[in-house]
Amino acid sequence: MMMIRQICYWTLLLTSASALLQHAEAATLEMDFSNPPVTVRPYVWWHWMGPNISKDGITRDLEAMKEAGIGGATIFHITSAVTVGAKPTGNCPWPEITYRSPQWWELMKHAAAEANRLGLELGMHNCVGYATTGGPWITPARGMQQLVRKMQAVQGGKQVMIDLPLPGSNPVDLGVFAVPAEGVIPLDKIIDLSAKMDAKGHLVWDAPAGAWNVYRIGYAFSGRQPSPMPDDVLNKAFEVDKMSVGSNRYPPFRMDVTAALKAGANMLEIRVTNTWANRLIGDEQEPEDSQWTEWETFRDFGGYAMKAYPDWFVKNQPRPSPGRKCFVTYNYFKKDTPLFPAGLLGPVQWIVENEVKCEGPANP
């Protein structure tokens, strides 16, 4: 009898505890639903349009987001025109607000301070353009590359002297080849003439009898630009070579933060932020395909080498459309999705090159 009562007692106790837990969870769920935490509230793109930015406007925008229940925003600096590709609007009251200028960074700091005051999270698009991989710091050598060629038909059985200038901006040679002009072309019938052409593109060749197509093949900067982008960097920013790790990470691998120091004692902190939510920032809209990158990247990093030039290239035809997709049609990420192997993962360290004495009160 004592055993039965004890079992009933423990059963009643466990049932009561379970009921209390369910009640607490229901209350928490109801409270979170009626007043969601910032981490689960909707976020918005926050377009900064050309130089049309002011501290008062920033504060008003963020206060409106707070009132509407928005949890945070990602700043994306674009053109002043509403339509991508349209000419910038005129008569802006703040023409000095240019991309990454001192005035621009002051506005960025103001936005961060106001977001913190209002309890909002704030993100920042990493560069100009939807493709998230371009900017005015991208030089032609680090930009997207395309295959270029010059072809000339010649008749053999004699010495051939021709000039083969490559099109494009500062093209780089890959080779000069003679291809029989008719029929199916086996690889062993293609003749490498690279050593017979001088630096000016002049070729001298004792051509065997028959009709030949002589190709000079190289690669050159495509000139691809990001879109949209702030007015002041139009035609000054380019897309980086997506297939080259070296184009994305290059010396000196450091950032000068001396300007952040103030008079007196300073406390500087580094945060390398790479949460899963940050990977949701940015549309997957990719520009036209790159057609080439450094040969070492194809061979070593890519794990493959091009064994032959594609048929469309040899026949001097336009490159077929690869049917690429864009925006959010695929490649969904979860919070535990592994990071891609390239990129800044740390560690980060301070490097003091010169000791500077700052006079004045302490400034954390």
Secondary structure, DSSP 8 states (H G I E B T S, - for coil): -HHHHHHHHHHHHHHHHHHHHHHHHHHHHHHHHHS--GGGS-EEEEEEETT---HHHHHHHHHHHHHHT--EEEEEEE-SSSSTTS---S--S-TT--TT-HHHHHHHHHHHHHHHHHT-EEEE-SSBSTTS-EETT--GGGB-EEEEEEEEEEE-SEEEEEE----SEEEEEEEEEEEESSS---GGG-EE-GGGB-TTSEEEEEE-SSEEEEEEEEEEE-----SS--GGGTTT-EEB-TT-HHHHS-TT-----GGG--SS-B---------GGGGGSS-----S---B--HHIIIIISS----S--HHHHTT----------TTSS----TT----SSS----------S-----SS-B-
